[in-house]
Amino acid sequence: MSGKTELTSAYTSKVADDLERNVEERARIRGEIDRLTAELEALDHDHVVLLHLQEALRSAVPASDQVVPRQKSGKGERGSGAARPTLVELIRAHLAASGSPCSAREVTTALSARHSDRHVQTTVVRTSLESLVARGEAQRTKQGSSVFYTSVSPREESER
């Protein structure tokens, strides 16, 4: 029986050591997630600020003097034909046409389907939606942990 007791004792010790390492590793990873989350939130905030600055600069400079940024996708320069609507314009139009609250993911899916020539990312759509909310052009509502956006009608905007 002493062999059985020694084996049980060895397994108990091994499980306790493994459990302690598991707890330490979980704590380390949670700390890393918290750090990365804070870093992402800071980047998201900076992105919104930069979008606001870009929008302010665009509205301050006459259209004929504006510099069109180069596309990074390598798909060539903007053609001289009809100008492509900005992502914010597409989002604003989608919200207005939708008539019901939409999540950032739903907006991304709809825009990706309608504009297959564009690479639309949920994070960029969410940031753009938040920018519209900040400018009073959209409203945000929360349902549990989900966030939904709706268009602000011109009448609602004038009442503000």
C-alpha positions as CSV (number, residue, x, y, z in Angstrom):
1,M,0.0,0.0,0.0
2,S,2.9,2.4,0.6
3,G,3.6,2.3,-3.2
4,K,0.1,3.5,-3.8
5,T,0.5,6.3,-1.2
6,E,3.8,7.4,-2.7
7,L,2.2,7.5,-6.2
8,T,-0.8,9.4,-5.0
9,S,1.5,11.9,-3.2
10,A,3.6,12.3,-6.3
11,Y,0.6,13.0,-8.5
12,T,-0.9,15.4,-5.9
13,S,2.4,17.3,-5.8
14,K,2.7,17.3,-9.6
15,V,-1.0,18.5,-10.0
16,A,-0.4,21.3,-7.4
17,D,2.7,22.5,-9.2
18,D,1.0,22.4,-12.6
19,L,-2.0,24.3,-11.1
20,E,0.3,26.9,-9.6
21,R,2.1,27.4,-13.0
22,N,-1.3,27.6,-14.7
23,V,-2.5,30.3,-12.4
24,E,0.7,32.3,-12.9
25,E,0.5,31.9,-16.7
26,R,-3.1,33.0,-16.7
27,A,-2.2,36.0,-14.6
28,R,0.7,36.9,-17.0
29,I,-1.6,36.6,-20.1
30,R,-4.4,38.6,-18.5
31,G,-1.8,41.3,-17.7
32,E,-0.7,41.2,-21.4
33,I,-4.3,41.4,-22.6
34,D,-4.9,44.4,-20.3
35,R,-1.8,46.1,-21.6
36,L,-2.7,45.4,-25.2
37,T,-6.3,46.5,-24.7
38,A,-5.1,49.8,-23.2
39,E,-2.7,50.2,-26.1
40,L,-5.5,49.5,-28.6
41,E,-7.9,52.0,-26.9
42,A,-5.2,54.6,-27.1
43,L,-4.7,53.9,-30.8
44,D,-8.4,54.0,-31.4
45,H,-8.6,57.4,-29.6
46,D,-5.7,58.7,-31.6
47,H,-7.4,57.4,-34.8
48,V,-10.6,59.3,-34.0
49,V,-8.7,62.5,-33.2
50,L,-6.8,62.2,-36.5
51,L,-10.0,61.6,-38.4
52,H,-11.5,64.7,-36.8
53,L,-8.4,66.7,-37.7
54,Q,-8.5,65.3,-41.3
55,E,-12.1,66.3,-41.6
56,A,-11.5,69.7,-40.2
57,L,-8.6,70.3,-42.6
58,R,-10.7,69.1,-45.5
59,S,-13.5,71.6,-44.7
60,A,-11.0,74.4,-44.1
61,V,-9.3,74.0,-47.5
62,P,-11.1,74.6,-50.8
63,A,-11.7,71.4,-52.7
64,S,-9.5,72.6,-55.6
65,D,-6.6,72.9,-53.3
66,Q,-7.0,69.6,-51.5
67,V,-4.3,66.9,-51.9
68,V,-5.8,63.5,-52.6
69,P,-3.9,60.9,-50.5
70,R,-2.3,58.1,-52.4
71,Q,-3.8,54.7,-52.0
72,K,-1.6,52.2,-50.2
73,S,-3.2,49.2,-51.7
74,G,-1.1,49.4,-54.9
75,K,-4.2,49.3,-57.0
76,G,-3.2,52.5,-58.8
77,E,-4.1,56.2,-58.4
78,R,-7.6,57.6,-58.3
79,G,-9.1,58.0,-61.8
80,S,-10.1,61.3,-63.2
81,G,-13.7,60.1,-63.6
82,A,-16.3,60.3,-60.9
83,A,-14.8,60.6,-57.4
84,R,-15.3,57.6,-55.2
85,P,-17.4,58.4,-52.1
86,T,-15.5,58.3,-48.8
87,L,-16.1,55.5,-46.4
88,V,-17.9,57.9,-44.0
89,E,-20.2,58.9,-46.9
90,L,-21.0,55.3,-47.6
91,I,-21.6,54.6,-43.9
92,R,-23.9,57.7,-43.5
93,A,-25.9,56.6,-46.6
94,H,-26.2,53.1,-45.3
95,L,-27.5,54.2,-41.9
96,A,-30.0,56.6,-43.6
97,A,-31.3,53.9,-45.9
98,S,-31.4,51.2,-43.3
99,G,-34.1,52.7,-41.1
100,S,-33.2,50.4,-38.2
101,P,-30.2,50.2,-35.8
102,C,-27.1,48.6,-37.2
103,S,-24.0,47.2,-35.6
104,A,-20.6,48.0,-36.9
105,R,-20.3,44.5,-38.2
106,E,-23.6,44.7,-40.0
107,V,-22.5,48.0,-41.7
108,T,-19.2,46.4,-42.6
109,T,-20.9,43.3,-44.1
110,A,-23.3,45.4,-46.1
111,L,-20.7,47.8,-47.5
112,S,-18.3,44.9,-48.3
113,A,-21.1,43.2,-50.3
114,R,-22.0,46.4,-52.2
115,H,-18.5,47.7,-52.7
116,S,-16.4,44.6,-53.4
117,D,-13.6,46.7,-54.8
118,R,-13.0,48.1,-51.3
119,H,-11.4,46.4,-48.3
120,V,-13.7,47.5,-45.5
121,Q,-12.6,46.6,-42.0
122,T,-14.9,46.5,-39.0
123,T,-12.5,48.5,-36.8
124,V,-12.4,51.3,-39.3
125,V,-16.2,51.3,-39.7
126,R,-16.6,51.4,-35.9
127,T,-14.2,54.3,-35.6
128,S,-16.0,56.1,-38.4
129,L,-19.4,55.5,-36.8
130,E,-18.1,56.9,-33.5
131,S,-16.8,59.9,-35.5
132,L,-20.4,60.4,-36.9
133,V,-21.8,60.1,-33.3
134,A,-19.3,62.7,-32.1
135,R,-20.4,65.1,-34.9
136,G,-24.1,64.5,-34.1
137,E,-24.7,62.8,-37.4
138,A,-25.5,59.4,-35.9
139,Q,-26.8,58.0,-32.6
140,R,-25.4,55.2,-30.6
141,T,-27.5,52.8,-28.5
142,K,-26.4,49.9,-26.3
143,Q,-28.3,46.7,-26.0
144,G,-26.5,44.6,-23.4
145,S,-22.9,44.5,-24.6
146,S,-23.8,45.3,-28.3
147,V,-23.7,48.8,-29.7
148,F,-26.0,49.9,-32.5
149,Y,-26.0,53.0,-34.6
150,T,-28.8,54.9,-36.4
151,S,-28.8,57.9,-38.7
152,V,-29.8,61.3,-37.3
153,S,-32.5,62.8,-39.5
154,P,-32.0,66.4,-40.7
155,R,-35.0,67.4,-38.5
156,E,-33.3,65.8,-35.4
157,E,-30.0,67.5,-36.2
158,S,-31.6,71.0,-36.5
159,E,-33.3,70.5,-33.1
160,R,-29.9,70.1,-31.4
